Amino acid sequence: AEQLVAEHRNGVKFHKFEGIGGLPDAYRVQDAYVAATMGDDARAGYKIGLTSKRMQQMCGIDQPIAGTIYSRKVFRSGAHLSLADYGRLGLEFEICIRLGRDLDAGSEPFTPEQVGEAIDAVAAAIELVDDREADYSTLDINTLVADNFWNAGVILGNFVPPPPRLDVLEGIAYQDGTEIARGQGSDALGHPFVPLAWLANHLAANGHRLRKGDIVMTGSIVTTRFPTAPFTYRFDVAGLGSVEVSGS
């Protein structure tokens, strides 16, 4: 964790860490890294990634993984970013879920239906990732987890009551006004509630739980975009609304 803090501070390119024995160790490193970098901030919620086949293929990893979202890195739609603030900025296009109540301790294993009943709102969202010029052909899942799965913040649209069928909603991503890709809620492991249940069970296995007010990014339904020049991206999700971010 100390090495990760130093490498982020010094702009070191992402690389494999030796000596992480497996995913349980990797999440322990992540916990220590988050504790070392959170300061007096709070946890706004969690990100889940690699929930769609296209993202798993992009990264060469066949299972979802999770990371922490810091409150100071939650931005509203219309935010303007500076590319110079990131090693390499990536944008991911997602459905964000907000918990309306705590998940009951001891009720695990949680089902998608159970977690769905705890949700009070959803929003179109864009996740910011900083992959620090990673080589995607040799990604190491343990190092990726340890590095808080690259989370660099989220851009949120307006939260609205959850519609009856999140899985059938279509999301369309635009770059500078031109459509670049489409995805559906079902691209996130069949339904966004499925990765949410996975996260709830993952947290429970480690002595944690989802709580009222937590936001959860359920995974990109469009492959990551890496702007290298001034940009504006918009993500429209039918029934949820839009979210927009620009940068230079």
Helices and strands as residue ranges (DSSP letters): H 2-10, H 23-38, E 43-49, H 53-59, E 65-70, G 71-73, E 74-76, E 79-81, G 83-85, E 89-99, H 112-117, E 119-130, G 136-138, H 141-146, G 148-150, E 151-156, G 166-168, E 170-175, E 178-184, G 185-187, H 193-205, E 215-217, E 222-225, E 231-237, E 241-247
